[in-house]
Every structure is written in C-alpha cells, then in structure tokens.
Amino acid sequence: MDSRSEEEKYFIVMKAKPKPGSFSKGSIGRIESESQDEVQGPVFDTKGTQKLKKENVRLLSALEAQLLLRVSAPGKRLQLLQRAELFRAICGLAEGDVVVVQQKKEQRTGVVKAVVELVKHEASGELRMRVFEVKLMDPEKKQPCKKEVSPILCSAGDIVDVVIDSPRNALLCLKNQLEASNVKDYSGSDSGLKLQVRGVQAGRSPPITSDPGPALTPHPSLEVGSMVEIPAGNGAMVYGVVRWIGTPEGKNQPWAGVELDYEMKGCSDGRFGAQRYFTCNGNKAMFVILKNCFPDSRFLPLPPYKETLPRYEPHLAGGKEVDEDIPPLRESEVLSLLEGRMRGIQGHFNSCYLDASLFSVFTSSMALDSVLHCPAGTEGHIQNILRKDIVNQLRRQGFVPAENVMNFRKLLGCSSFLCEEKDPEEFISTLLHQVLSVDPLLKIRSNGKTQDSYTFQIILEKEQVASTPTVQQLLETSFLACDLKFQEIPSCLIIQMPRFGKKYKMFPQIIPSTELDITDLIHNNPRECFLCGKLAELECYDCLRDPKLMPGRIKQFCNLCEKQVHAHRLRQDHRPRGICYPACLREGDPVPRLKLELFAVLCIETSHYVSFVKYGSGRDSWLFFDSMADRCGGENGYNIPEIRACPQVGDFLSQPEEDWAKLDLCYLDEFVKRLLCDSYMCFYQCPALSLYR
C-alpha cells in the first residue's frame, strides 16, 4: 500500500435510502473534507462528490477499505463489518495463515499463499483492492491436494473463518513478526485488473544452545512414528507424524514434535525455542502438548455417532446439577454469549425444523415457558429434558449439543421425529397437544362457534392484497375473508405464511410487521370508526380493497360515516354488517389498541429452516440462527451451528411503510432479502410477556 493511500481516510455508508444509479448502504468512499457533522468525497462506482452526515457513515482505515472494496455486494460488506472478530482476523492475515473459504455451496479449508492487490488502471492512482491467494486443502483429508491445483483468489467476503490459535485447541504455532515487506509483480490478470503481491520476510530462528531433554514415556496410544491429527480450531485439522516425545526446556508436561504433511506459517525445521529436537524441512515442524495429539482418524474405524459430537459440561452447583428456571439473557449479554460458530442448537439428522422452532420460541421470549413445567401430580420427564437440557442450556451456556436434542426427539412419541424431515407446525402441534397436553394457544370464533388451535394458517386469495403484503394486512384480510375473530387475546400467536406446500410461495416477499394490531380482530371488543374515531357500529369487507380508503386496512364505521361512505355510486352494492358489543359498553369510552410484538421469524429455503430472533428492545437487536451452517468431518462428522448478529434487519423493518412500496431487491442486504423472501412462520407475543431489558 502506498503512503498516499495510508494517509487518506475512507468511509462506508451505513444508512441511506436506495436510489437507482446512486450510492446505497454498503457503498465505500474517500473523505476529501469533513466538518463536525458531515463528510464529503467521492463514492466509488458513482459519479460526482457526495456529502453525508457522519451519523450515517462509518469511518474506515485504508486497509479496511481495500478489503471491503473487492466485496462486490454492498450488503455483504455490512455483514462482514458486523462480524467484527472475523473482520479483524482477516485484516491481519498473512502468508501461511489457515482460512475457511466459501466455494459455491461448500466451505473449504485453505492456506494463504500470498496477499494480492488489484488495480484497474495503474496510472489512475485509485485505491487498490486487497484479496488473498489461497491454496485449498483436500476436502476429504484436509491437506493440500496431491494434484497440482492453482491457488484461487478470495476476497474478504469469501472468507467465513480464520483458524487462529487458542487455549481451547492447544495448537502451538510460533508467529513470526513482520520485519519487512515489499511489493513484487505478479503475472496474471483478473477481469482487466493488474495484480501485485505483497511478500513477507520472516524472522530468523535462534541458534541451538543445548541438547534435547530426556525422552519420556509416550502417550498410551502414541509413540514416535505414529500418524496423528491436531485440531486447529473451527473445524480445520492438521496432520503429521510424531518425530519426538518428551518435555521441552521450561515445560512441565509431555510434548510432541510433529512433522506436518505440508508447510505451515510459524512452524520450524525441528527446533523449538533455542533447541533442536529433530530435523525436517522448514515450516513443517510443530510442537504441541502431547494430550492434544490424536491418532489420525483417516486410518481408524469410524467412531460411533456420540463420540463425534463436541462434549459439554453441565452447570453444577455444590456438586449437583442446577435445576432452577433460567430466564432469557439480558440484551447487553446476548452477543457476548450467543454470537459465533458452535452457538445455538446443534442440528443432526434433518432436525433443522425442530432446532429453528425451539430457538425461535425460547431464546428471547417467555411466552411459552409455561410448557416447561409439568402439571401437579405428573412426572413430566419430557418437560425436564426440554427445560434443563435444551432451554436452560441455551440460555446459560449458549450451546445445546445434538445429543441433548436427540434425547428430546426420542420422547416425541413417533420414530419419524428421529430422522425424517418435518414441518415446524407439525412439531409444535405434536409437542403442545399430543405430548405435553397444553391448552390451545388460540381460541378463534367462526359462525358462532369457537375453534381451538396452536397455530394460525393464513388463508386468502392472492388478489386480495398487495404484491408485497405485510403480516398485518395478511392477517386482517384472512380473518375478514373467513369471517373469523379471536375469542380472547392470545398470549402467543404463531402465524403460518400462505404457501402452496413448502416449495411454492404465494407471494415473492412478505414483510413481517414488528407490531400486530389485533384490536379489530377480537370478538365483542370495542372498535373505532375508521373515519371519525367514534365507536364503530358496522364493518364492511367490501371496503377492504377500496383504493380510495387505504386498501388493505379493516374498515368499520359509525352509523353516520357508514351512510356517507356507501352513498358513493361505486359502493352502493357493498354489504356492511353490524358489530355486536356487550350491553355494559358505553358510547364515548376510549378504545385501547391491543397490539402484539414480533419476537421471531422462521424461514425456509429448499427444505432448510433457519430463524431470525429479536433479542432486545433496541431497533437493531436481531439475531440470525442456522443449526447446520457448516459441517465438520464429512458424512460421519457433525454439524456446526452458527448465530450471527443482523442489525440491518431491524434497520429495514423500522422504515416507514410507504418506503416499502419502492422495494428493490437489488439494494437489499442478504439477511433482509432472506427474511422477506423465505418467511414461513412469524411468532408474536403479548407485550406483558416481553423480556426486553
């Protein structure tokens, strides 16, 4: 990077109304001048100079701007910034580091071979884009492919993980400090871009000063010459052969010197510190605590299912497992415990429908916590499993292993729940009705009779609402079309979006309403006149779609307004009907609005369920959860669940409703697009049950 670009300041747009041909959220620009409240400068890939408020942008270093500029989708840039820990790790990547990259529909582990800078026009002086030359490892053996495969160029947006050292995996990798750097020419081109490679000069190893220490008795299953594997964190694994076992100088437990199958940054030629313990090629010797070496699983019989899952320790107090109720996390604690990989509920054997449902219901809401306790006089074994091993585990430790979920699935009364794909509504109804015998969540009145239900399926004709409807519009239209009313206010309302099966959507996008006003959907509940606000006495379904009367909203009128509205020649064939109220209701009494809060949205894409959960009162307090975001170990391995913060969802849902009419998918963030296009089920709760703190 030249000194000029290092001195320059850059920014990324965090808030902006989408305009065709203009900049949008995620656009990157250079600061030419700034005041106390504003910045001004050119935005890349647009014409002219822009002036923006500082509250709508985030300042970037030159390095951050270089990395983000190569990420083509503006929404993906914002997602990457939200994963602050990952982005910091990407900023520090150098030759020899191990990364996990997204390749089409799979994730591959690879080694950074070079840091590359791209520029379209060498003489233009524009900011260079920074990418990485990565050599992928064998997908089966997780080592470099034997066949000569050319390295690939990856942007920061292609990297989904950086394998870093931590006490958890006990991988010792001596990081050489960067002493000098240079830029050299690199032959090749990419869409007319000129490439340059930043090289690194590693520090020198210290000379040998003493003989190796005495060898110790090896690990029972390992000895010199054993082929081993060493977990490098985040699903990656390194392989090699044990060349030495003993206690290095200054250590007090057995270590192993391993000659790796391939070179890796920070490794040596057989020396550890100032002592040589064996000899091999440079950058192939790794020293690690012996107990963190394991027999090479590629040459062992496949382990049983239980042994492939990560282990966890139950929370103990005084030697006994804690049995108290664990409330949802406070808003300020959520991201520190839940965000990241191996977080949430671990998926296994087609369990995504169940994982997403449980995560949606119990992560941030207590609307259904009553089902966790068995009625007096009953044993309630399944409630104990659900409460202690899943809900409490999720709220206390942020991770529920698949074996806990499998134990729960075995108690659902049908073997098909152990391995077959199911629908969330089938699982919820089976759990609440057949297994737990919980009273129905909904009492819905139709034709004078009350029907019980656990979820509500939207039923309507596509032409009855706008092409991109809100859940509020869908619910009101469905209730009016089917002549339905709530018999009582539901504490938890689970709404299924209209679909033709799982694969075919009735609407390309549906906007989840953050508040659901059910005032006009409750039987015998006082309602306001749509026009004057007085007590309504008649309602008219035919007025629902009238373009001159705010289409999509329920229309009820007092006697005077009803006569005026239906005096219009185009409304004379409408058939309004009377509204019944209790005899004790007095005219002039205020009509309180009854609203439910959105706390989760369950989505589906090609039979795979994920969920979005609101975890606090803040507008941007949203999480995305996928119980099978990644996989370790192939067919006989285990799934890696992941939770990611997605404040851009809250940012979108808080926009005025009139802005949604101009919806353009091209300018939407990937999380927002998935929420709108794949919504399957929305979860609402009574505000009194809200735990947003």
N, C-alpha and C positions, 0 to 999 in steps of 0.2 A: 504494500500500500504506500503510495507516495505521501510525502509530508504535507502536501497541499490538502489532500482529502482527509488526513488525520486532524487537521485544524478546523475543517468545516463541520457545521452542525447539521443534523438531519432530523426529520420528524416523520411520524406515521399518523394518519388521520384515524381517530377513534370514534368520532361521531360526525355523521354527515347524512343529509337527505339524498338518496340516489337520484341522479340526473343523467340521462343518456348523453354520452360524449364528454362528461365531466368526471372529476375525481369522485371517489366513493370511500367508504370506510375501508381501511387497509391500504390506501394509496400512500406512497412514500415521496417525500420531497426534501429539498435542501433549503436551509434557512439563509436568506440573504440579509434580512434585517429583522429586528424584533423590538417590541415595546414591552411595557409591563404586562399587557393583557393579550397581545397579538404577536403572531409570527407571519412573515411574508417571504415568499420564494417560489421557485418553480416546482411543480409536482410532476414527477417522471411520467412519461407516456401521455401527457396532456399538454396543451398549448397555453402559453402565457403564464403570468405570475399570479399566484393566489394569495389571499390574505385570510388567515384563520385565527380564531380565538384559541388561546393557549389551553383553555379547558377542554377543547375538542381534539387536541393532538397529544401525542406522547413523544418526548424528545428521544433521539437515538444517537448512539455513538456511530462513528464511521463504519466500524466492524459490524455492528448490528444491522445497519442499513445495507451493507454489502451482502450479508447473508439473506436478509428478507427480500431484497430486490429480485433475486433469482426465483423466489417462490411466486409462481405466476398468479395464483388465485388470491385476491385481497383478503377474502375471508379466512383462508388458511394461514396467512401471516398473523392475523389476530389470534387464531387458535394457538399458534406456536408461542406467541408472547404470553398467553395465559398459562402455558406450561413453563413457568419461569425457571424451574430447576433444570428441565431438559434444555431449554434455550441457553442457559448459562454454560451447560456442559458442551453444547455444540460450539459456542463461541470459543471454547478452549481446546477444541480438537486439533490434533497434530498427527503427523505421520506415525503409524504403528498403533494408534488407538483402535479399539474394537467397537463397532456400532451395529445396531439393528436397523435395517432399512426396509421400507415398504416397496415391494416389487409386485405390481399388479395386485392380485388378491392374496398374496402371501408375504410374510415377513422373513427376511434373510439376514443372517449374521455375516459381517464382513470386516475387513481390516482397512483402515485408511492408508493409502499408499502415497498420497500427495494432496496438498491443499492447492486448489486451482482458482485463478482469477480470470474472468471472462470480460471482454470488452467488445462492443460492436464496431466502434470506429476509434482506432488508436489515436488519431490526431485530435479527436474532439474534446479530450480532457474530461470525459464523463466518468461517473463513479463506476468502478469495476464491480462486477458481481462475483461473489465468492461461492465456490462449490467444492466438493470433495471427490477425489478419485478413489473409489472403493473396490477392493478385490473381494468378491463374495466367497464364502466358505461353502463346502459341500453341504447341501441341505439335509442329507441323511447323517453324515458323520461329523458335521460341524467343524470341518477343517478345510483348508484350501483345496479346491478341486485339482485332481491329478492332471486332467487335461488342461492345456494352456487356454485360459479364458481371459479375454481382455477385461481390465478393470472398467467399471461403469462410473459415470459422473452423477453424483447425487447432490441435490440442493438440500438446504436445511430442512425444508418441508418433507423430504423423503425419509429423514431420519426419525425413527419413532423411539429410539432408546440409545443411550451411550453406556457401555459397560464400564463402570467405574469401580474402584477398589472400595471395600468397606469391611468393618469387623465381621459383618454377617457372613460373608463368603470367605473371609480369611485369605484372600488372594494377595500375595506379596508381589508387587510389580514396581521395581525401583524406577521412579520417574526422573529421567534426566532433565535438567534445567536447560531452557533455551539460552544458549550462549551467543549465537549469532544467527542471522537469517539473510537469505539472498533470494533474488528472483531470477529464474532462468527461463529460456524459451522452451516451449513445449510444442512439438509438432502435432498437428491435427486441427480440426475445426468442428464447430457445432453451430449449425444454422448461421454461418457467416461470422461467428464470433471468433476473435483471436484469443487463444488460451495462453496463460502463463502459470508456472508452477512455483510455489514458494517452498524452498528447501530448508531443512534444518540441520544444523551441525550439532551432534550430540557431545556431551561432556565425556572426558576420558575416565576410565576406571582406575581406581587406586592400585598401586603395586602390591604384590604378595609380601606379607611381613612375617608370617609364621606358618607352621604346618597345620594340616587339618586336625580337628579334635578327634578323640576316640569314637569309633562307631558304637552304636547302642543296639540293643535287641530290637528288631524291627516290629512294626505293627503286625498283629497275628496273621492278617491276610495279605500283607505286602512285604516285599523284600526287594533287594537290588535286582533289577531286571524286570520287575513287574510293570505291566502296562496299566496306566492309571488315567483317571479323568479328574479335573479340578473345576468345580463350579466357579464361574467368573461373574455370577450375578445376572439377573434379568433374563434368565433362560439360556444364556450362552454357556458353552463348555469348552475347555481346552484339554488337549490330550497329549500324552507323552510317556516316556519310560523312566522309571526310577534309576538314577545313577549313584546315589549316595543317601544313606540314612544315618543320622547322628545328631549331636547337639552343637550348633554353631557357637562360636565365641560370643559370650554375652547373653546367651539364651539359656532357659532352664527347662526345656521340654524338647522331645524329639522333633526334628525337621526332616524334610526330604528334599534332595536336589533332583529336579526332574528335567530331562532333556525333551523339549517340546517337539511336536511333529512339524512345526513351522515357526518362523521367526516372529517375534512379538516385541514391540517397543518396551524399553525399560529392562528387558532381560539381559543376561550376561553370557559369557563363554564358559561358565563353570565356576565363576568366582562369586562369593557372597561377602560383601564388605571388602576387607583387605585380604581375605583368604581364598585360595583356590581349593575346591573340593573335588572337582572332576573337570574334564576338558571336552568341549564340543564347539561347534560353530557359534559365532557371535549372535547375540539376541535370541538364543534358543534355550538358555538355562534359567529355570525358575526355581526359587526356593520358597517352600510353603510348609506350614506346620503339618506334621505327618497325619494327624487325625482329620485333616481336611482333604486328604487324598483318598480316592475311592477306586476300587477295581474298575477297569474300563468296561462299561456296560455293553459296548458293542460286541464283546466276546463272552457275555454271560447270558444264561437263560433269562427270558423276560420276567421281571418281578411281578407279583400279584398286584391287582389294582390298588389296594390300600397303601402299599409301600411307595407308589409313585406320587402320592399326594404330599404336599407340604405339611409338616406337623405343626401343631399349635399347643400351647399350654393353657388349660382353663384358669380363670381368675380365681385365686384362692385367698381365703382369709382365715387365719388361725388353723390352717390345715384342712379346712372344709370348703367345698365349692360355694361361692356366693349365690344366694337364691333370691335376692331382692329384685324388685322391678327396676329396670334401668330406663330412665326417660330418654327421649331423643337428645342429641347433642345440642349445646348452645350454638348459635350461629357463628360466634367467634372461634369455636373449636372445630368446626366441621372440616375445613380444608386441611388442617394440620393432621387430622386422623384419617380422613377418608380419601383424599386425592392421591392418585397414583396407581401403579400396577400392583397386582395381588391385593387389591382392595375391593370391598363389597362382598358379594356372594359368588362363590366359585361354581361355574357351570360344569355339568357332566352328563353324558348320555341324554341329549335332547331336552335339557332342563331349562332352557332359556325362558320359556313361558312362565315357569314357576319362579325362577330367580328374579326376573324383572317384576313380576307381580308382588312378591314379598318385599323387594327393595322399595317399590313404589309406595306400598301401604305403610311400612313400618320405619323407614329411615327418619323422616322428619315429622310424622303425624302420630297422634294418639287416638285417631278416630276409630280404629278397630282394636285398640289394646284390650278391650273388654273380653275379646275372644281368647286371650292368652290365659284366662283363669277359668278353671272348671267349676261347674255349679256345686253347691254344697252337697256332700254325700256321695260324690262320684270321684273316681281316681284321677281321671284326666291326664293319662300318660302322654297323649299326643300334645296336649297344651303345654306340658312341662318341656317336651322336646322342642316345640316351637318357641316357647318363651326363653328357655335357658340356653339352648344350643344354637339358636338362629337369631332371634331378635336381640336378646341381651348381648350375644357375641358380636353382632353387627354394631350395636350402639356403644359397646365398651371397647372392643379391640379393632373395629373397622374391617374385619375379615372373617368370613364364615367358610370353612373348608368344605369341599364337596361331600366328604364322608358324613358330616352333620346333616346336610340336605338329603343325602341318600337314606339315612336312618329315618328322617321325617317322611320321605316319599313311600317308604315301606308301610307306613301306618295309614295311608290314604284309602285303603280298602280295595284296591284294584291293582293287579300286577302291571297293567298297561302304564301306570304312572311311573314305573321304574325305568322305562327305556323309550317309550313312544312319544312322538310329538303330540302335544295337546294345545287347546286354546285357553287363554287366561280365564275367560268367563266360565269354562267348564271346570277348571281348577278351583276358582273362587266359590262357585256354587257347590261343588263336591265338598270342599273343606268346611264351608259355613253351614250347609244344610245337612248333608249326609253324615259327615264325620263329627262335627262339633255341635250340631243341633242348635245353632244360633238362630234367634228370631230374625225374620227377613228384615233387611235394611230399608226396604221401600214398601210403602202401602199406597197403591195407586187406584184411584177411583175411576171406573168406566161404566157407563149406563146404569148408574145407581148401585153398582156392586164394587167391593174393594178386593183388589188382587194383590197378593204378596210377591215380592221379587227381591233378588240380591243385586242385580244389575239392570240397567235400562238400555234397550236397544233402540236407537233412532230409526224410525220408520217414516218415510216420506217419498214423494216424487221429486226427481232431480230438478224439475222445472219450477218447483215451489219456492226455491231460494236462489240467491245469487251464485255465481260460478265459484266464488271463493267465500263460503259462508263462515260465520263464527259459530262456536258451540252454542252460544246464547240463541242465535237465530234457528239453528237446527232443533234445539230442544223445544222452543216455543212453537215452531211450525209442526213438529211431530205431535206435540200434545194437543194442539188445536185440530189437526187433521184426524187424529184418532179419538178426539173427544175425551181427553184424559185430564185428571187433576191429582195432585198429591193429597192424600187423606191427612197427612201430617208432615211437619218439616223433617226431612231426613238429616240424620247426623253425619252420614257418609253417602254420597251419591256417586256411583260408578256408571259412567255413560259409555256405551259402545258406539263408535262412529259407523255411519252407513257404508256398507261394503257388499259386494257380490262375492261372498267367500273371502278367504284370506288374500287372494292374489289380485282381485279386481276392485278398484276403488270407485265409488260413485262420484267423488269429487277429487280433482287433481291436488287441491290443497284445502285444508281446513285450519282455521285459526282458533286455537284454544282460548277461550275467554278467561281472563285471570279472575274475574268475579262473575258469578252466575246469579242473576236476579230472578228469584222464583216467586216473587210477591204475587204475580198474576196467575200462577200455576197451582195455587193451593185452594182446595175446596173451602168455600164459605169464608175466605179471607177477604178483608176489606180491600178494595181496589180503587185507584184514582181514574177519573175521566182522562182520556188520552189528550184532550184539548184544553179543558179549563182547570183540571186538577180536583174538581169536586168528586164526591162519592159516585163511582160508576154504577149504572143500573143495567146496562146492556153491553154485550160483546158481539163482535162481528168478524167471523172468519174470512168472509169475502173481502174485507178491507185490508187483510194482512198483506196482500201483494200490490195494493194500490200505489202506483209510482208517485202520487202526489201526497201520500200520507205516510212518509217514512217507511218504505217497504221492508218487510221482514220483522216488524215490531208488532206485538199484540195490540189490538185496538178495542178499547172499551169506552163507553160514553155515558154521560148522564142523559136524562131524557131530552133536554133541550139541545145538546150538541148532537145527539143521535139524529134528531129530526133535521137539523141543518145539514149534516154531512150527507144524509141519504136523500135530501131534496135534489141533489145533483142528478142530472138525467142519466149519467153513466153508472150511478149506484142505486137506481131505483129497484133493481132486481135483487139487491142484497137481502139476506135474511138474518137480521140480528136476533139474538135470543137473550132472555132475561138472566140476571145473575141473582142467585139466592144468598141471603145473608142471615145470620142469627137474629132473632127478634130483639135481642138486647142491644144491637148496634144502633148508635145514634148518629144522625146526619151531622156533619161538621167535625166529627172526631178525626184526629190526624191519622194518616195511613202510613205506618212504618214500612220501610223497604226491607225485605228479607233476602239476604244475599249469602251465597256460599263461596268459599275460597278454593281456587285451584291449588292442589299441592303435588300433583304428579301427572305425567302423561306417558302412557305406554305406547311404543311404536313398533311396527313390524316392517321388515324388508326381506323379501324372499324367504319367508318362514322363520326368520330370526328376530326375536324380540329383544328390545332394549328399552331403557326408560330415562325420562327426564324428571328430576325431582327438585322442587323448590324447598330450600332448607332454611330460609330466614325471611324476615320482613323486608330486607333490602331488595330493591328492584332487580338487582343483578345476581341475587343469591340462587343460582341454578346449578345443578349437577347433571352430568350425563353418565349413565352406567351401562356397561356391557359385560355380562358374566363370562363371555367367551371371546374377549377382544384379541387374544393371542393363544398360542399353544406351544408347550414345551415337550419335546420327546416324541413327536410324531404320533403314530396311531396308538402306541401304548404309553403315551405320556399323560399330561394333564393340561387343563385349560387355565389361562391366566386372565382373571377378571380385571377390569380397569375402571376407575372413576376419574372423570375429568371435569374441571370447572368450566362452565359455559355461560358467562355473564352476558354474552351477546344475545342469548335467548330472552333474558329479561329486558334488555335494551330494546329489542324488537317489539315484544308484547306490550311495552309501555307507550308505544307510539299512538297518536290519535287514530281513531277508527277510519277517518277519511283518508289517511295515508295508505291504509291497506288496499284501498281501491286501485292504487297505482302500483300494485305489487309486481315486481320484476325479478324473477328467479335468478337472473344473471348477476344481480348485485347482492344477493343474499349470502350470508355466511353459511358454511356447510352444516353446522349444527341447526341453525334456524330452518334451513331448507329441509333437513331430515324431519324436524318436528312438524312442519306444515304438511309435507308430502306423505309421511308414513304414520301419522297418528292413528291409533287403533282404539284406545280407551283413555278417557280422562277421569281423574279422581278429584272429587270436591268434598270439602268438609265444612261443618258449621263453624263459624269464627270462634265460638266459645271453646272449641277443641284445639285451636291453633296454639302451637308451642313456639312461635317465632319470638325469639328473645334476643 
